[in-house]
Amino acid sequence: MNKDVEKILTKNFGDKKGVNISKAKYDQVKNMIMDKMKKQDTITMSELSEYVKSQLKNFDGKVGWYFMAVKLDLEVKNLIERVPNKLPQTLRLK
């Protein structure tokens, strides 16, 4: 990977460390998540993950891994939240 690539350190819950990833990839995945969630009141995590994967077929990297890192970061930043007492895990905008 190019050393000049701008990076972002994601956040995670509790004492867990975030990950240092390309800001461009972070923004790409974040935009997919936020755009989809603006169109629905709630969505399951698996539905959202499948949507992101289907939209980023030519993504350079493992979309599922980036999805989880960005999703957790958005939760910690209070942009999205898990719907309490709802299984499978369901998300909504905060």
Order of alpha helices (4+ residues) and beta strands (2+ residues): beta-beta-alpha-beta-alpha-alpha-beta-beta
